[in-house]
Amino acid sequence: MPERGSVPFESAHIGYEILAYLAEHPDSSDTVEGIIEWWLLEHKIEYQSAQVKEALIDLVAKGLIVEDKRMNSRTRYRLNQHKHGEIRVLLDQQSYDMGRTRGSG
């Protein structure tokens, strides 16, 4: 049982996210709904954007997806059709592993 005055980990984490936002935007104020929709969502999008970029770099390096850089255009990513079977095996294995992890608790 948590001590009096202690905050569960997830709530504390969100509290730090709110403080981080306010530290970067000290003149901000908003409602609970605004904080959820704008402050926390913005932070999550920024964090996940960095994770997506790292994942794409890894997937391209492994040859599982193909990077298509066009002149005067944004880079596009697509499945490496030559690795489709290997990708299915990886996805099936991941699904199996996740099922085992959930079932063993």
N, C-alpha and C positions, 0 to 999 in steps of 0.2 A: 504494500500500500504506500503511495507517495506521501512524503512528509507534508505537513501543513505548509502551504505557501509555495510548494514546488509545482512546476508546470510539466505536463506530459511532453515528451520529446518533440512530437509533431507540432504542438502548440508553441513550444519554445522556438522551434525552427521558423515558424511563420512569424513569430514576434521579431526575430532577427531580420527577416526579410522586410518587414514593415519599417524597422529602424534603419536598415540599409537604404531603403527608398527615401525615407525622410532625410537621412544624412546627405543624399545626393540632391534632394529637392526640398531644402529646409523651409520654403514658404508654402509648401503644399498642405492642403487639408481636404478631407473628403468624408463621405458617409461609409458605413460598413460595405454597402453594395459597390460604391465607387472604388474602395480599397481592393475589394476582391476582383472586380472587373478590370480595373486599370492598373493599379500598382503591382499586385501579385501576378496577374496574367502577363504584364509586360516583363517582369523579372523572369518568369518561367519561360517565356518565349525566347528571351535573350540567352538564357542558360541552355535551353534545348537546341537553339540554333547552333551554338558552339558544338554541342554533342553530335548533331546531324552532320556538320562539316567534318568532324573527326571520323565519324562512321563512314562517310562517303570516301574519304581519303583511304581508309583501310580497305573498303570493298573494291575500290579501283586498283589498289596495290595487289590485292589477291586475285584480280582478274575476274571477279564475279559480276561486276557491272562495268560499263564502258562510259567514259567521259567524252562528251562531244563538244569540243570548243569551236565555235563558229566565229568568224570575223565580225566584229561589231554586234555581237549578240551575247546573251548569257549562256554559261555552260549548262548543258543538259546531261542527264544521266539516264542510262537504260540498262536493261538486263543484257548480259553477255550470253547470247543464244547458244554459243558453243559450250557453256557451262551449266545449261539449264538442268540437266540430270544431276550434276553435283550439287547444285543449289537445292533441289528437291530433297536430296538425301540430308543435307545440312538442316533444312527446315523441319523435316520429319524427326531427326535426332533431337533437335532443340525442343520440339513439341513433346517428345517422349520424356526428355530430361525434366522439363517443367512439370509434367504430370506426376512424375515420380517425386519431385521435390514437394509438391503440394500434398500428395498422399502420404508422405512420411512424417507429418508433423504430429 
